[in-house]
């Protein structure tokens, strides 16, 4: 039995030392209570992409046995990226393919010419030269007239100001066309 105590005695000594150390540790180490609260505020603006800072505040309270209270507040700011949908609106404008102008009347007849919008929006540097429609009968022989406009005249019409153009002479007469923007 003495041998059993010899083996148990060192174990008891270690156990007593551990208990003493634990008791000392409790006296020297303060008790800590941590309380955390988190608040997140996010602001979103209706634009394509917005980066908004987000602030998180965490208050921490530490209590020691000597009744000292310390309050620590830490603030962390992290950027938040928000993507809002964008709206694209397109407008389609229909432009007439061409427009037919009618001349003044001479001896009970008139003529027509047809212009595409590109003659006004992108006038050739040399202007345009056309031939009018055929007209005349029964009071005068069927015939046509030459019709020409300079690049400057076409640009003027495209700017919104009408231009009057006189045809070339055929069978001793001319006709006038008043060309205006139609689109």
OpenMM code with the backbone's topology and positions (N, CA, C; nanometers):
from openmm import Vec3, app, unit

residues = "UNK UNK UNK UNK UNK UNK UNK UNK UNK UNK UNK UNK UNK UNK UNK UNK UNK UNK UNK UNK UNK UNK UNK UNK UNK UNK UNK UNK UNK UNK UNK UNK UNK UNK UNK UNK UNK UNK UNK UNK UNK UNK UNK UNK UNK UNK UNK UNK UNK UNK UNK UNK UNK UNK UNK UNK UNK UNK UNK UNK UNK UNK UNK UNK UNK UNK UNK UNK UNK UNK UNK UNK UNK UNK UNK UNK UNK UNK UNK UNK UNK UNK UNK UNK UNK UNK UNK UNK UNK UNK UNK UNK UNK UNK UNK UNK UNK UNK UNK UNK UNK UNK UNK UNK UNK UNK UNK UNK UNK UNK UNK UNK UNK UNK UNK UNK UNK UNK UNK UNK UNK UNK UNK UNK UNK UNK UNK UNK UNK UNK UNK UNK UNK UNK UNK UNK UNK UNK UNK UNK UNK UNK UNK UNK UNK UNK UNK UNK UNK UNK UNK UNK UNK UNK UNK UNK UNK UNK UNK UNK UNK UNK UNK UNK UNK UNK UNK UNK UNK UNK UNK UNK UNK UNK UNK UNK UNK UNK UNK UNK UNK UNK UNK".split()
positions = [
    Vec3(0.0806, -0.1172, 0.0000),
    Vec3(0.0000, 0.0000, 0.0000),
    Vec3(0.0858, 0.1248, 0.0000),
    Vec3(0.1979, 0.1193, 0.0613),
    Vec3(0.2904, 0.2326, 0.0631),
    Vec3(0.3352, 0.2656, -0.0769),
    Vec3(0.3501, 0.1640, -0.1584),
    Vec3(0.3919, 0.1899, -0.2962),
    Vec3(0.2826, 0.2643, -0.3725),
    Vec3(0.1594, 0.2369, -0.3460),
    Vec3(0.0503, 0.3068, -0.4126),
    Vec3(0.0536, 0.4541, -0.3763),
    Vec3(0.0813, 0.4872, -0.2509),
    Vec3(0.0868, 0.6274, -0.2085),
    Vec3(0.2049, 0.6972, -0.2722),
    Vec3(0.3126, 0.6247, -0.2924),
    Vec3(0.4307, 0.6857, -0.3540),
    Vec3(0.3948, 0.7275, -0.4966),
    Vec3(0.3172, 0.6477, -0.5643),
    Vec3(0.2765, 0.6846, -0.7004),
    Vec3(0.1678, 0.7914, -0.6990),
    Vec3(0.0809, 0.7873, -0.6006),
    Vec3(-0.0283, 0.8840, -0.5952),
    Vec3(0.0178, 1.0197, -0.5437),
    Vec3(0.1226, 1.0213, -0.4606),
    Vec3(0.1701, 1.1459, -0.4029),
    Vec3(0.2162, 1.2458, -0.5097),
    Vec3(0.2956, 1.2073, -0.6076),
    Vec3(0.3321, 1.3046, -0.7114),
    Vec3(0.2101, 1.3521, -0.7922),
    Vec3(0.1136, 1.2630, -0.8130),
    Vec3(-0.0058, 1.3020, -0.8880),
    Vec3(-0.0861, 1.4022, -0.8075),
    Vec3(-0.0964, 1.3809, -0.6784),
    Vec3(-0.1671, 1.4755, -0.5931),
    Vec3(-0.0953, 1.6098, -0.5891),
    Vec3(0.0361, 1.6074, -0.5867),
    Vec3(0.1139, 1.7310, -0.5834),
    Vec3(0.0912, 1.8108, -0.7121),
    Vec3(0.0893, 1.7432, -0.8236),
    Vec3(0.0657, 1.8107, -0.9523),
    Vec3(-0.0755, 1.8661, -0.9562),
    Vec3(-0.1717, 1.7920, -0.9049),
    Vec3(-0.3093, 1.8382, -0.9039),
    Vec3(-0.3253, 1.9591, -0.8148),
    Vec3(-0.2623, 1.9594, -0.6969),
    Vec3(-0.2683, 2.0762, -0.6090),
    Vec3(-0.2004, 2.1969, -0.6719),
    Vec3(-0.0901, 2.1746, -0.7412),
    Vec3(-0.0194, 2.2844, -0.8068),
    Vec3(-0.1081, 2.3445, -0.9172),
    Vec3(-0.1755, 2.2603, -0.9913),
    Vec3(-0.2637, 2.3070, -1.0973),
    Vec3(-0.3797, 2.3879, -1.0414),
    Vec3(-0.4394, 2.3396, -0.9329),
    Vec3(-0.5499, 2.4117, -0.8712),
    Vec3(-0.5033, 2.5464, -0.8175),
    Vec3(-0.3840, 2.5498, -0.7587),
    Vec3(-0.3294, 2.6765, -0.7093),
    Vec3(-0.3060, 2.7726, -0.8259),
    Vec3(-0.2535, 2.7205, -0.9306),
    Vec3(-0.2244, 2.8042, -1.0478),
    Vec3(-0.3545, 2.8565, -1.1081),
    Vec3(-0.4592, 2.7736, -1.1158),
    Vec3(-0.5883, 2.8157, -1.1674),
    Vec3(-0.6481, 2.9245, -1.0811),
    Vec3(-0.6359, 2.9131, -0.9524),
    Vec3(-0.6899, 3.0141, -0.8620),
    Vec3(-0.6161, 3.1449, -0.8798),
    Vec3(-0.4843, 3.1373, -0.8955),
    Vec3(-0.4052, 3.2592, -0.9179),
    Vec3(-0.4432, 3.3234, -1.0494),
    Vec3(-0.4642, 3.2414, -1.1493),
    Vec3(-0.4969, 3.2927, -1.2826),
    Vec3(-0.6278, 3.3690, -1.2787),
    Vec3(-0.7272, 3.3195, -1.2072),
    Vec3(-0.8553, 3.3875, -1.1983),
    Vec3(-0.8411, 3.5212, -1.1303),
    Vec3(-0.7506, 3.5311, -1.0339),
    Vec3(-0.7333, 3.6574, -0.9626),
    Vec3(-0.6584, 3.7587, -1.0469),
    Vec3(-0.5661, 3.7164, -1.1325),
    Vec3(-0.4836, 3.8106, -1.2070),
    Vec3(-0.5385, 3.8414, -1.3452),
    Vec3(-0.6247, 3.7578, -1.3995),
    Vec3(-0.6783, 3.7804, -1.5324),
    Vec3(-0.8171, 3.8419, -1.5203),
    Vec3(-0.8377, 3.9609, -1.5788),
    Vec3(-0.9699, 4.0236, -1.5695),
    Vec3(-1.0716, 3.9471, -1.6531),
    Vec3(-1.1945, 3.9526, -1.6081),
    Vec3(-1.3039, 3.8917, -1.6809),
    Vec3(-1.3415, 3.9878, -1.7938),
    Vec3(-1.3672, 3.9360, -1.9140),
    Vec3(-1.3970, 4.0204, -2.0296),
    Vec3(-1.5346, 3.9870, -2.0822),
    Vec3(-1.6139, 4.0914, -2.1018),
    Vec3(-1.7450, 4.0768, -2.1652),
    Vec3(-1.7439, 4.1631, -2.2901),
    Vec3(-1.7748, 4.1056, -2.4012),
    Vec3(-1.7735, 4.1801, -2.5279),
    Vec3(-1.9136, 4.1830, -2.5840),
    Vec3(-1.9601, 4.3029, -2.6154),
    Vec3(-2.0906, 4.3212, -2.6783),
    Vec3(-2.0662, 4.3849, -2.8141),
    Vec3(-2.1224, 4.3304, -2.9176),
    Vec3(-2.1032, 4.3852, -3.0520),
    Vec3(-2.2375, 4.4226, -3.1103),
    Vec3(-2.2397, 4.5358, -3.1759),
    Vec3(-2.3584, 4.5779, -3.2498),
    Vec3(-2.3094, 4.6239, -3.3857),
    Vec3(-2.3844, 4.5994, -3.4887),
    Vec3(-2.3419, 4.6349, -3.6241),
    Vec3(-2.4548, 4.7075, -3.6948),
    Vec3(-2.4206, 4.8209, -3.7575),
    Vec3(-2.5172, 4.8976, -3.8346),
    Vec3(-2.4578, 4.9206, -3.9719),
    Vec3(-2.5321, 4.8910, -4.0772),
    Vec3(-2.4858, 4.9120, -4.2139),
    Vec3(-2.5827, 5.0057, -4.2826),
    Vec3(-2.5289, 5.1129, -4.3425),
    Vec3(-2.6107, 5.2100, -4.4148),
    Vec3(-2.5617, 5.2099, -4.5586),
    Vec3(-2.6514, 5.1885, -4.6535),
    Vec3(-2.6156, 5.1873, -4.7943),
    Vec3(-2.7047, 5.2857, -4.8678),
    Vec3(-2.6452, 5.3708, -4.9495),
    Vec3(-2.7191, 5.4670, -5.0299),
    Vec3(-2.6970, 5.4301, -5.1759),
    Vec3(-2.8052, 5.4223, -5.2549),
    Vec3(-2.7951, 5.3876, -5.3958),
    Vec3(-2.8506, 5.5033, -5.4777),
    Vec3(-2.7748, 5.5465, -5.5782),
    Vec3(-2.8167, 5.6527, -5.6691),
    Vec3(-2.8479, 5.5885, -5.8035),
    Vec3(-2.9506, 5.6364, -5.8749),
    Vec3(-2.9892, 5.5768, -6.0021),
    Vec3(-2.8981, 5.6237, -6.1144),
    Vec3(-2.7800, 5.5733, -6.1142),
    Vec3(-2.6891, 5.5965, -6.2257),
    Vec3(-2.6370, 5.4615, -6.2680),
    Vec3(-2.5574, 5.4594, -6.3744),
    Vec3(-2.5105, 5.3322, -6.4273),
    Vec3(-2.4329, 5.2544, -6.3223),
    Vec3(-2.3304, 5.3157, -6.2569),
    Vec3(-2.2557, 5.2476, -6.1516),
    Vec3(-2.2241, 5.3486, -6.0441),
    Vec3(-2.2515, 5.3132, -5.9177),
    Vec3(-2.2297, 5.4032, -5.8050),
    Vec3(-2.1460, 5.3316, -5.7012),
    Vec3(-2.0444, 5.3994, -5.6487),
    Vec3(-1.9684, 5.3443, -5.5374),
    Vec3(-2.0011, 5.4269, -5.4153),
    Vec3(-2.0560, 5.3625, -5.3112),
    Vec3(-2.1014, 5.4300, -5.1907),
    Vec3(-2.0264, 5.3725, -5.0717),
    Vec3(-1.9669, 5.4587, -4.9876),
    Vec3(-1.9008, 5.4027, -4.8691),
    Vec3(-2.0033, 5.3498, -4.7699),
    Vec3(-1.9719, 5.2371, -4.7072),
    Vec3(-2.0576, 5.1763, -4.6070),
    Vec3(-1.9827, 5.1807, -4.4746),
    Vec3(-2.0479, 5.2289, -4.3697),
    Vec3(-1.9823, 5.2433, -4.2396),
    Vec3(-2.0406, 5.1417, -4.1430),
    Vec3(-1.9510, 5.0663, -4.0754),
    Vec3(-1.9926, 4.9700, -3.9745),
    Vec3(-1.9295, 5.0114, -3.8431),
    Vec3(-2.0106, 5.0306, -3.7381),
    Vec3(-1.9609, 5.0726, -3.6073),
    Vec3(-1.9815, 4.9592, -3.5090),
    Vec3(-1.8735, 4.9212, -3.4371),
    Vec3(-1.8818, 4.8122, -3.3406),
    Vec3(-1.8371, 4.8641, -3.2048),
    Vec3(-1.9303, 4.8897, -3.1106),
    Vec3(-1.8885, 4.9304, -2.9759),
    Vec3(-1.8462, 4.8077, -2.8953),
    Vec3(-1.7390, 4.8201, -2.8168),
    Vec3(-1.6902, 4.7101, -2.7342),
    Vec3(-1.6804, 4.7596, -2.5902),
    Vec3(-1.7375, 4.6843, -2.4957),
    Vec3(-1.7313, 4.7206, -2.3535),
    Vec3(-1.6504, 4.6134, -2.2812),
    Vec3(-1.5483, 4.6572, -2.2035),
    Vec3(-1.4664, 4.5639, -2.1272),
    Vec3(-1.4844, 4.5950, -1.9794),
    Vec3(-1.5168, 4.4920, -1.8977),
    Vec3(-1.5372, 4.5096, -1.7539),
    Vec3(-1.4320, 4.4269, -1.6803),
    Vec3(-1.3625, 4.4896, -1.5841),
    Vec3(-1.2631, 4.4194, -1.5017),
    Vec3(-1.3174, 4.4102, -1.3604),
    Vec3(-1.2639, 4.3194, -1.2771),
    Vec3(-1.3143, 4.3047, -1.1402),
    Vec3(-1.2985, 4.4316, -1.0570),
    Vec3(-1.2114, 4.5242, -1.0959),
    Vec3(-1.1931, 4.6463, -1.0169),
    Vec3(-1.2976, 4.7498, -1.0525),
    Vec3(-1.4012, 4.7144, -1.1253),
    Vec3(-1.5133, 4.7968, -1.1647),
    Vec3(-1.4678, 4.9162, -1.2488),
    Vec3(-1.3784, 4.8914, -1.3409),
    Vec3(-1.3369, 4.9922, -1.4382),
    Vec3(-1.4030, 4.9529, -1.5701),
    Vec3(-1.4695, 5.0485, -1.6346),
    Vec3(-1.5365, 5.0202, -1.7612),
    Vec3(-1.4702, 5.1025, -1.8702),
    Vec3(-1.4284, 5.0344, -1.9733),
    Vec3(-1.3682, 5.1027, -2.0885),
    Vec3(-1.4578, 5.0776, -2.2088),
    Vec3(-1.4848, 5.1799, -2.2882),
    Vec3(-1.5669, 5.1669, -2.4073),
    Vec3(-1.4786, 5.1970, -2.5265),
    Vec3(-1.4742, 5.1054, -2.6190),
    Vec3(-1.3941, 5.1217, -2.7392),
    Vec3(-1.4878, 5.1154, -2.8586),
    Vec3(-1.4763, 5.2107, -2.9504),
    Vec3(-1.5577, 5.2111, -3.0713),
    Vec3(-1.4637, 5.2031, -3.1903),
    Vec3(-1.4886, 5.1070, -3.2763),
    Vec3(-1.4070, 5.0973, -3.3972),
    Vec3(-1.4991, 5.1169, -3.5170),
    Vec3(-1.4515, 5.1921, -3.6158),
    Vec3(-1.5297, 5.2208, -3.7351),
    Vec3(-1.4533, 5.1673, -3.8552),
    Vec3(-1.5245, 5.0941, -3.9393),
    Vec3(-1.4640, 5.0403, -4.0604),
    Vec3(-1.5449, 5.0913, -4.1787),
    Vec3(-1.4781, 5.1463, -4.2789),
    Vec3(-1.5457, 5.1945, -4.3983),
    Vec3(-1.4992, 5.1103, -4.5155),
    Vec3(-1.5941, 5.0518, -4.5843),
    Vec3(-1.5621, 4.9711, -4.7017),
    Vec3(-1.6503, 5.0173, -4.8165),
    Vec3(-1.5942, 5.0343, -4.9381),
    Vec3(-1.6781, 5.0779, -5.0513),
    Vec3(-1.7717, 4.9670, -5.0969),
    Vec3(-1.8921, 5.0083, -5.1361),
    Vec3(-1.9916, 4.9157, -5.1894),
    Vec3(-2.0257, 4.9624, -5.3298),
    Vec3(-2.0231, 4.8758, -5.4282),
    Vec3(-2.0546, 4.9122, -5.5653),
    Vec3(-2.1927, 4.8599, -5.5990),
    Vec3(-2.2780, 4.9499, -5.6483),
    Vec3(-2.4147, 4.9144, -5.6852),
    Vec3(-2.4336, 4.9492, -5.8318),
    Vec3(-2.4871, 4.8602, -5.9098),
    Vec3(-2.5133, 4.8861, -6.0505),
    Vec3(-2.6640, 4.8942, -6.0704),
    Vec3(-2.7069, 5.0081, -6.1256),
    Vec3(-2.8490, 5.0282, -6.1510),
    Vec3(-2.8739, 5.0114, -6.3006),
    Vec3(-2.9911, 4.9653, -6.3396),
    Vec3(-3.0180, 4.9490, -6.4828),
    Vec3(-3.0264, 5.0838, -6.5528),
    Vec3(-2.9831, 5.0871, -6.6780),
    Vec3(-2.9916, 5.2086, -6.7568),
    Vec3(-3.0939, 5.1868, -6.8669),
    Vec3(-3.1543, 5.2947, -6.9111),
    Vec3(-3.2552, 5.2873, -7.0150),
    Vec3(-3.2025, 5.3580, -7.1382),
    Vec3(-3.2074, 5.2909, -7.2513),
    Vec3(-3.1647, 5.3492, -7.3775),
    Vec3(-3.2881, 5.3691, -7.4638),
    Vec3(-3.3041, 5.4914, -7.5125),
    Vec3(-3.4174, 5.5232, -7.5977),
    Vec3(-3.3653, 5.5587, -7.7355),
    Vec3(-3.4201, 5.4979, -7.8376),
    Vec3(-3.3811, 5.5323, -7.9735),
    Vec3(-3.5036, 5.5821, -8.0478),
    Vec3(-3.4789, 5.6789, -8.1331),
    Vec3(-3.5863, 5.7366, -8.2117),
    Vec3(-3.5575, 5.7108, -8.3582),
    Vec3(-3.6547, 5.6604, -8.4291),
    Vec3(-3.6396, 5.6353, -8.5714),
    Vec3(-3.7194, 5.7399, -8.6470),
    Vec3(-3.6500, 5.8100, -8.7358),
    Vec3(-3.7158, 5.9104, -8.8183),
    Vec3(-3.7247, 5.8557, -8.9601),
    Vec3(-3.8427, 5.8571, -9.0140),
    Vec3(-3.8622, 5.8093, -9.1499),
    Vec3(-3.8521, 5.9284, -9.2445),
    Vec3(-3.7608, 5.9170, -9.3409),
    Vec3(-3.7410, 6.0225, -9.4397),
    Vec3(-3.7973, 5.9721, -9.5718),
    Vec3(-3.8699, 6.0590, -9.6391),
    Vec3(-3.9262, 6.0213, -9.7682),
    Vec3(-3.8141, 5.9836, -9.8629),
    Vec3(-3.8384, 5.8807, -9.9429),
    Vec3(-3.7374, 5.8358, -10.0371),
    Vec3(-3.7083, 5.9437, -10.1401),
    Vec3(-3.8092, 6.0054, -10.1871),
    Vec3(-3.7922, 6.1129, -10.2856),
    Vec3(-3.9150, 6.2037, -10.2824),
    Vec3(-3.9023, 6.3172, -10.3491),
    Vec3(-4.0140, 6.4117, -10.3536),
    Vec3(-4.0240, 6.4671, -10.4956),
    Vec3(-4.1471, 6.4771, -10.5443),
    Vec3(-4.1695, 6.5285, -10.6801),
    Vec3(-4.2195, 6.6720, -10.6716),
    Vec3(-4.1515, 6.7612, -10.7438),
    Vec3(-4.1879, 6.9034, -10.7501),
    Vec3(-4.2498, 6.9313, -10.8864),
    Vec3(-4.3489, 7.0225, -10.8881),
    Vec3(-4.4187, 7.0603, -11.0118),
    Vec3(-4.3839, 7.2042, -11.0463),
    Vec3(-4.3589, 7.2287, -11.1745),
    Vec3(-4.3180, 7.3621, -11.2216),
    Vec3(-4.4379, 7.4560, -11.2375),
    Vec3(-4.4040, 7.5788, -11.2690),
    Vec3(-4.5079, 7.6759, -11.3055),
    Vec3(-4.5684, 7.6337, -11.4396),
    Vec3(-4.6876, 7.6881, -11.4711),
    Vec3(-4.7603, 7.6518, -11.5930),
    Vec3(-4.7299, 7.7539, -11.7021),
    Vec3(-4.7069, 7.7020, -11.8252),
    Vec3(-4.6905, 7.7873, -11.9430),
    Vec3(-4.7668, 7.7209, -12.0570),
    Vec3(-4.8531, 7.7942, -12.1236),
    Vec3(-4.9372, 7.7463, -12.2321),
    Vec3(-5.0019, 7.6132, -12.1934),
    Vec3(-5.0675, 7.6139, -12.0794),
    Vec3(-5.1479, 7.5026, -12.0303),
    Vec3(-5.0698, 7.3735, -12.0047),
    Vec3(-4.9418, 7.3827, -11.9733),
    Vec3(-4.8687, 7.2613, -11.9368),
    Vec3(-4.7645, 7.2918, -11.8275),
    Vec3(-4.7296, 7.1890, -11.7552),
    Vec3(-4.6234, 7.2010, -11.6546),
    Vec3(-4.5337, 7.0775, -11.6634),
    Vec3(-4.4279, 7.0755, -11.5846),
    Vec3(-4.3331, 6.9648, -11.5807),
    Vec3(-4.3069, 6.9275, -11.4336),
    Vec3(-4.2495, 6.8105, -11.4156),
    Vec3(-4.2123, 6.7672, -11.2801),
    Vec3(-4.0664, 6.7215, -11.2782),
    Vec3(-4.0080, 6.7289, -11.1605),
    Vec3(-3.8771, 6.6678, -11.1335),
    Vec3(-3.8880, 6.5967, -10.9987),
    Vec3(-3.8081, 6.4938, -10.9798),
    Vec3(-3.8084, 6.4181, -10.8547),
    Vec3(-3.6676, 6.4212, -10.7966),
    Vec3(-3.6581, 6.4609, -10.6673),
    Vec3(-3.5287, 6.4683, -10.5997),
    Vec3(-3.5255, 6.3704, -10.4812),
    Vec3(-3.4140, 6.2978, -10.4654),
    Vec3(-3.3969, 6.2164, -10.3445),
    Vec3(-3.3445, 6.3053, -10.2311),
    Vec3(-3.3678, 6.2696, -10.1048),
    Vec3(-3.3197, 6.3526, -9.9936),
    Vec3(-3.1677, 6.3641, -9.9882),
    Vec3(-3.0975, 6.2646, -10.0427),
    Vec3(-2.9506, 6.2708, -10.0390),
    Vec3(-2.8956, 6.3852, -10.1231),
    Vec3(-2.9726, 6.4327, -10.2243),
    Vec3(-2.9272, 6.5497, -10.3015),
    Vec3(-2.9158, 6.6732, -10.2120),
    Vec3(-2.9969, 6.6764, -10.1041),
    Vec3(-2.9903, 6.7900, -10.0117),
    Vec3(-2.8947, 6.7623, -9.8953),
    Vec3(-2.9013, 6.6432, -9.8388),
    Vec3(-2.8205, 6.6134, -9.7199),
    Vec3(-2.6738, 6.5919, -9.7526),
    Vec3(-2.6445, 6.5480, -9.8737),
    Vec3(-2.5058, 6.5268, -9.9155),
    Vec3(-2.4919, 6.5728, -10.0606),
    Vec3(-2.5016, 6.7033, -10.0847),
    Vec3(-2.5029, 6.7516, -10.2228),
    Vec3(-2.3676, 6.7305, -10.2915),
    Vec3(-2.3721, 6.6858, -10.4165),
    Vec3(-2.2478, 6.6670, -10.4916),
    Vec3(-2.1769, 6.8011, -10.5132),
    Vec3(-2.0456, 6.7985, -10.5179),
    Vec3(-1.9692, 6.9237, -10.5344),
    Vec3(-2.0024, 6.9934, -10.6658),
    Vec3(-2.0377, 6.9168, -10.7684),
    Vec3(-2.0736, 6.9767, -10.8980),
    Vec3(-2.2216, 7.0072, -10.9112),
    Vec3(-2.2970, 6.9921, -10.8023),
    Vec3(-2.4414, 7.0145, -10.8085),
    Vec3(-2.5106, 6.8993, -10.8784),
    Vec3(-2.6344, 6.9223, -10.9255),
    Vec3(-2.7107, 6.8185, -10.9964),
    Vec3(-2.7624, 6.8738, -11.1287),
    Vec3(-2.7779, 6.7855, -11.2264),
    Vec3(-2.8377, 6.8198, -11.3564),
    Vec3(-2.9380, 6.7118, -11.3903),
    Vec3(-3.0641, 6.7520, -11.4161),
    Vec3(-3.1713, 6.6578, -11.4454),
    Vec3(-3.2460, 6.7018, -11.5704),
    Vec3(-3.3337, 6.6152, -11.6167),
    Vec3(-3.4243, 6.6465, -11.7266),
    Vec3(-3.5652, 6.6364, -11.6708),
    Vec3(-3.6505, 6.7348, -11.7014),
    Vec3(-3.7876, 6.7358, -11.6510),
    Vec3(-3.8696, 6.6273, -11.7196),
    Vec3(-3.9892, 6.6072, -11.6689),
    Vec3(-4.0828, 6.5145, -11.7328),
    Vec3(-4.1251, 6.5690, -11.8693),
    Vec3(-4.1794, 6.4827, -11.9518),
    Vec3(-4.2275, 6.5211, -12.0846),
    Vec3(-4.3681, 6.5788, -12.0695),
    Vec3(-4.3954, 6.6919, -12.1378),
    Vec3(-4.5284, 6.7540, -12.1337),
    Vec3(-4.5445, 6.8434, -12.2559),
    Vec3(-4.6658, 6.8948, -12.2756),
    Vec3(-4.6905, 6.9907, -12.3821),
    Vec3(-4.8187, 6.9695, -12.4579),
    Vec3(-4.8449, 6.8493, -12.5020),
    Vec3(-4.9602, 6.8236, -12.5877),
    Vec3(-5.0884, 6.8530, -12.5103),
    Vec3(-5.1919, 6.8980, -12.5657),
    Vec3(-5.2157, 6.9191, -12.7091),
    Vec3(-5.1841, 7.0610, -12.7571),
    Vec3(-5.1433, 7.1534, -12.6651),
    Vec3(-5.1290, 7.2920, -12.7042),
    Vec3(-4.9909, 7.3228, -12.7617),
    Vec3(-4.8928, 7.2465, -12.7286),
    Vec3(-4.7561, 7.2676, -12.7744),
    Vec3(-4.6948, 7.1285, -12.7885),
    Vec3(-4.5949, 7.1131, -12.8673),
    Vec3(-4.5330, 6.9817, -12.8895),
    Vec3(-4.4757, 6.9267, -12.7582),
    Vec3(-4.4785, 6.7938, -12.7451),
    Vec3(-4.4180, 6.7319, -12.6270),
    Vec3(-4.2701, 6.7663, -12.6222),
    Vec3(-4.2240, 6.7929, -12.5021),
    Vec3(-4.0839, 6.8332, -12.4861),
    Vec3(-4.0417, 6.8180, -12.3399),
    Vec3(-3.9118, 6.8370, -12.3126),
    Vec3(-3.8555, 6.8376, -12.1766),
    Vec3(-3.7730, 6.9643, -12.1625),
    Vec3(-3.7273, 6.9886, -12.0417),
    Vec3(-3.6386, 7.1019, -12.0129),
    Vec3(-3.5204, 7.0505, -11.9300),
    Vec3(-3.4109, 7.1210, -11.9376),
    Vec3(-3.2971, 7.0899, -11.8503),
    Vec3(-3.3190, 7.1593, -11.7161),
    Vec3(-3.2742, 7.0947, -11.6119),
    Vec3(-3.2902, 7.1481, -11.4766),
    Vec3(-3.1568, 7.1279, -11.4057),
    Vec3(-3.1046, 7.2340, -11.3402),
    Vec3(-2.9765, 7.2226, -11.2700),
    Vec3(-2.9798, 7.3023, -11.1393),
    Vec3(-2.9107, 7.2495, -11.0389),
    Vec3(-2.8933, 7.3203, -10.9108),
    Vec3(-2.7476, 7.3072, -10.8679),
    Vec3(-2.6924, 7.4149, -10.8169),
    Vec3(-2.5545, 7.4116, -10.7671),
    Vec3(-2.5508, 7.3481, -10.6280),
    Vec3(-2.4313, 7.3136, -10.5846),
    Vec3(-2.4150, 7.2590, -10.4496),
    Vec3(-2.4620, 7.3609, -10.3455),
    Vec3(-2.4323, 7.4877, -10.3667),
    Vec3(-2.4752, 7.5926, -10.2735),
    Vec3(-2.6264, 7.6042, -10.2640),
    Vec3(-2.6953, 7.5939, -10.3771),
    Vec3(-2.8420, 7.5989, -10.3748),
    Vec3(-2.8998, 7.4788, -10.2979),
    Vec3(-2.8430, 7.3610, -10.3203),
    Vec3(-2.8896, 7.2416, -10.2498),
    Vec3(-2.8667, 7.2546, -10.0990),
    Vec3(-2.7526, 7.3121, -10.0591),
    Vec3(-2.7236, 7.3334, -9.9170),
    Vec3(-2.8207, 7.4345, -9.8562),
    Vec3(-2.8558, 7.5367, -9.9320),
    Vec3(-2.9519, 7.6370, -9.8846),
    Vec3(-3.0872, 7.5717, -9.8573),
    Vec3(-3.1335, 7.4888, -9.9508),
    Vec3(-3.2617, 7.4189, -9.9323),
    Vec3(-3.2533, 7.3262, -9.8110),
    Vec3(-3.1425, 7.2544, -9.7964),
    Vec3(-3.1257, 7.1643, -9.6812),
    Vec3(-3.1284, 7.2424, -9.5502),
    Vec3(-3.0845, 7.3680, -9.5525),
    Vec3(-3.0894, 7.4528, -9.4335),
    Vec3(-3.2284, 7.5068, -9.4028),
    Vec3(-3.3251, 7.4820, -9.4921),
    Vec3(-3.4633, 7.5217, -9.4644),
    Vec3(-3.5140, 7.6395, -9.5466),
    Vec3(-3.4311, 7.6963, -9.6338),
    Vec3(-3.4731, 7.8101, -9.7165),
    Vec3(-3.5060, 7.7618, -9.8582),
    Vec3(-3.6274, 7.7858, -9.9069),
    Vec3(-3.6626, 7.7447, -10.0439),
    Vec3(-3.5805, 7.8210, -10.1485),
    Vec3(-3.5577, 7.7562, -10.2614),
    Vec3(-3.4823, 7.8158, -10.3722),
    Vec3(-3.5660, 7.7980, -10.4990),
    Vec3(-3.5770, 7.9049, -10.5795),
    Vec3(-3.6485, 7.8974, -10.7074),
    Vec3(-3.5459, 7.8805, -10.8187),
    Vec3(-3.5683, 7.7779, -10.9037),
    Vec3(-3.4758, 7.7444, -11.0122),
    Vec3(-3.5526, 7.7557, -11.1441),
    Vec3(-3.4924, 7.8220, -11.2425),
    Vec3(-3.5528, 7.8354, -11.3756),
    Vec3(-3.4892, 7.7312, -11.4674),
    Vec3(-3.5745, 7.6603, -11.5436),
    Vec3(-3.5264, 7.5556, -11.6341),
    Vec3(-3.4553, 7.6182, -11.7537),
    Vec3(-3.3920, 7.5314, -11.8314),
    Vec3(-3.3351, 7.5747, -11.9587),
    Vec3(-3.4460, 7.6038, -12.0596),
    Vec3(-3.4137, 7.6794, -12.1632),
    Vec3(-3.5125, 7.7192, -12.2650),
    Vec3(-3.5338, 7.6051, -12.3645),
    Vec3(-3.6613, 7.5723, -12.3875),
    Vec3(-3.7008, 7.4751, -12.4889),
    Vec3(-3.8279, 7.5307, -12.5530),
    Vec3(-3.8323, 7.5299, -12.6906),
    Vec3(-3.9474, 7.5820, -12.7651),
    Vec3(-3.9818, 7.7240, -12.7172),
    Vec3(-3.8800, 7.8034, -12.6966),
    Vec3(-3.8908, 7.9459, -12.6642),
    Vec3(-3.9573, 7.9757, -12.5292),
    Vec3(-3.9502, 7.8844, -12.4362),
    Vec3(-4.0068, 7.9149, -12.3045),
    Vec3(-3.9294, 7.8405, -12.1929),
    Vec3(-3.9533, 7.8838, -12.0678),
    Vec3(-3.8943, 7.8219, -11.9481),
    Vec3(-4.0044, 7.7962, -11.8462),
    Vec3(-3.9677, 7.7262, -11.7402),
    Vec3(-4.0563, 7.7032, -11.6267),
    Vec3(-3.9748, 7.7276, -11.4994),
    Vec3(-4.0417, 7.7621, -11.3912),
    Vec3(-3.9765, 7.7803, -11.2610),
    Vec3(-4.0197, 7.6673, -11.1674),
    Vec3(-3.9228, 7.6193, -11.0888),
    Vec3(-3.9477, 7.5217, -10.9824),
    Vec3(-3.9073, 7.5861, -10.8505),
    Vec3(-3.9944, 7.5785, -10.7512),
    Vec3(-3.9573, 7.6226, -10.6158),
    Vec3(-3.9282, 7.4962, -10.5344),
    Vec3(-3.7994, 7.4792, -10.5006),
    Vec3(-3.7539, 7.3596, -10.4313),
    Vec3(-3.7444, 7.3940, -10.2814),
    Vec3(-3.8122, 7.3142, -10.1981),
    Vec3(-3.8080, 7.3341, -10.0538),
    Vec3(-3.7837, 7.1996, -9.9840),
    Vec3(-3.7349, 7.2061, -9.8638),
    Vec3(-3.7052, 7.0851, -9.7884),
    Vec3(-3.8354, 7.0173, -9.7485),
    Vec3(-3.8492, 6.8886, -9.7731),
    Vec3(-3.9712, 6.8144, -9.7461),
    Vec3(-3.9570, 6.7126, -9.6326),
    Vec3(-3.8424, 6.7004, -9.5781),
    Vec3(-3.8226, 6.6023, -9.4716),
    Vec3(-3.7645, 6.6655, -9.3496),
] * unit.nanometer
topology = app.Topology()
chain = topology.addChain("A")
for resn in residues:
    res = topology.addResidue(resn, chain)
    for name in ("N", "CA", "C"):
        topology.addAtom(name, app.Element.getBySymbol(name[0]), res)
